[in-house]
Amino acid sequence: MNITKSCMSCGGVVFNIISKAGSYELVCADCGVMAGEVGLDKYVTVMGNCSKCSNSKFKVRINKGEEEESWTPECLECRAEPVYKYVNNELEEIDEKSRENLILKDRLAEMAERIKELEDRLPKV
């Protein structure tokens, strides 16, 4: 089932996008209240403008499935999606290879932390 996202505060259906690394926030264009945060893949973000006409106002379609729901922003003017980009934690644009390297670096850090935790559990010999 598809529905249009509306602001819980004022009922508005037009939103601005605030980019974050790995997610974005939807802010009501009418009252300025944050209507939700949408998670994305790591080191991916959505820019706050349309990929076709550069408009900054969006409606958000929510597709509710049996087990999950997906939110898709559509340009208010031309119905195109916003621009998706690879970014680092500082929201600086990066290429796909740099993104893959950051993901690998994160995985290695997670593994090193897990090894340390396991070593700390071992009895002192």
URCORJO-V161542 format. One line per field, one symbol per residue. phi: phi as a letter, one per 30 degrees, with the letter a starting at -180 (. if undefined). psi: psi as a letter, one per 40 degrees, with the letter a starting at -180 (. if undefined). A space follows every 10 residues. Layout:
phi = ???
psi = ???
//
This chain:
phi = .cbcdbdddc idbcbcccdb diaacccedd ciddclbcdb ddibbcddbd dccidccbcb cccccdcabb cbdbeddbid dddcbdbddc iddbcddddd dddddddddd dddddddddd ddddc
psi = hhihhihdde eiehiihhii heiiihhhdd eehheihhii ihfiihifii edeeiehiih hhhhadeiii hhhhhddeei iihhihiade fhhiiddddd dddddddddd dddddddddd diih.
//
